[in-house]
């Protein structure tokens, strides 16, 4: 734990540095311990940093600073439908093919399109998400739409995307004509 409490702009600058340096998401709890402030202060700091145009996103694993990529990435939007019990297998399948799962999107009848940032690219991140879902007794967004949902997925090569999509197709997880 950091014995020194960081204040205002100094704290936010330090948080930005940590986020930019980190390859993994940093949790609000971790940042609150590092800066010796409450989790709520970190939430407020994130809002202020986002309002200043910093590309920070909140995921289920913590906060990420969206670095600009010099390497070209390939993205696809895929439509899926499956039971909640198949969600972890779907995510594991994608990351096992080297695919990053950027988000999940559902079309809610009252609120319209709902999007949740995921940014999973390892089995460990998927497992952590699963554990958090169980610990909080939360439900998947796709449970609002009878299992229908979209994912934005990203990979270094088109072949990785095609192989992952083919694997989902074989498992019956893709929603197709």
N, C-alpha and C positions, 0 to 999 in steps of 0.2 A: 504494500500500500504506500502511496505517496503521502509523506507527512505534511508536505506543503500544500495548502489549498490554493488552487489556481483560480484567478478571478477574470471575469468578463472576456475581453478581447484576447488576452494572453491565453486563456483556457481554450477559446475557440480556435486560435491559431495552432495550438498544440494538438488539438483534436484533428484538425485538418491534416497536419503533418503525419500523425499516426494512421489516419485513414488512407492517405496517399501512399504510405510505405507498406501497408498491409496487403497481402495477397488474399486474405480471408476476411470475412465480415467481422466487425468488432461489435460486441454487445454493449447495450447501454449500461449494463451493470459493470462490465469491465472498464468502460470509460469513466464511470462515476468513481470507481475505486482508484483509477490512475490519477484523477484530478481532485479527489477528495471532496466531491460534491454529491448531491443526491441524484438519483436516476431521473427525477423530474426536471432537474436543471439541465441534464444532458438532452432530454427531449426538447426543451425550449431552445437550447443551443443549436440543435439540428434544424429546428424550424427557422431560426435566424440565419444560419448558414445557407439553407436552401433558398430563403428569400433573397439572399445576396447573389444567387445564381450558381452556387457550388453544386456540381452534379452528384449529390448524395442521395442514395435511395435506402429505404428501410426494408429489410427482408426478414423472414422468419428467423434467420441466423444472426441478425444484427445489421449494422450499417456498413454500406459500401460506398467508396468513392469511385465513380465511373471513369476510369482512366480512358484516355483516347488510345485506340489500338493502332499500332503502325502496321500490324499484320492483318491482311484482309480476312474477314470472317464471313461465313456463309450462313444465312438464316432461312428458316421456313416456319410457316404457321401451320400447325396440324390440328385436325379435329379428332377428338377421342371420345369414347364412351365406354365405361366399364363400371363394375361394382366398386364401392369404397374399399373393399378388401383387396382389390387389385391395384390400388394406387401406388403402393410402395414398389411393387413389381414393375409397374410402368416406369416409374422414375429410375429404378435401378437399371432397367434395360437401357434407357437413354444414356445414362452416365457411363455404363459399361462400354458403350460404343464411342466414347470420347465426346459425347454431345453435352452441351451446357443447356440446362432447362432455365430459360430466362424468366418465364412467368406462367401463370395460369389465368385464363379468362373465361368468365361465364356470362351468359345473357340472362339477367334477372328480369322478371316481368314488371316489377315496380321501379327498380333503380337503373335499368338498362345494363350496359356493359360494366362488369366489375372485374378489375385486374389486380392480382396480387403478385408482387415481385418475389421470385424464388432464387434465381442465380445459383442453382445447384450444378456442380460438375464433378462431385465425388460421392462415393457410397457413404462416406462418413457424414456428409452434409444431409443426405437423404435420411440416414439413420437418426441424426440429431432432430430433424424435422418430425420424424415419426414419434420419437420419444416425447417431444414437446406437445405434439397433438394429443398423445395419451395422457400426459401429465396435466394438461389443462382441460381435458375432456372436450376439446374443440372438434368441430366437424369440418370436412372438406368443403370448399366452395362448390364443387361438382355435385354435392348432395342437394343443393338448391335446384338443380336442373336435371334430375334423374340420371346423373352420371355424365351428362354431355358437357364437354369443356374443350377449350383450345389451349395449346401451348405454343409459345414462340421458342424455337430451339435454335441453337447455334453450334457450328463446328468449324474446324480449320479447313476441312475439305468437303466437297459435295458428296463424295463417297461415304463419309462417316454419316452424313444425314440420311442418305438413301439406305444404308445398311441398318441404321437404327429404326427407320420408318418401316422397313421390310420386317424387322423383328417384331415390331408392334402389330403389324398386319397379321403375322402368323399367330400371334397370341389373341387376336380378335379385339384389340383395343382401339383400332382406328375406326372412325365414323366415316364411312364412304358411301357413295351412291349405290 
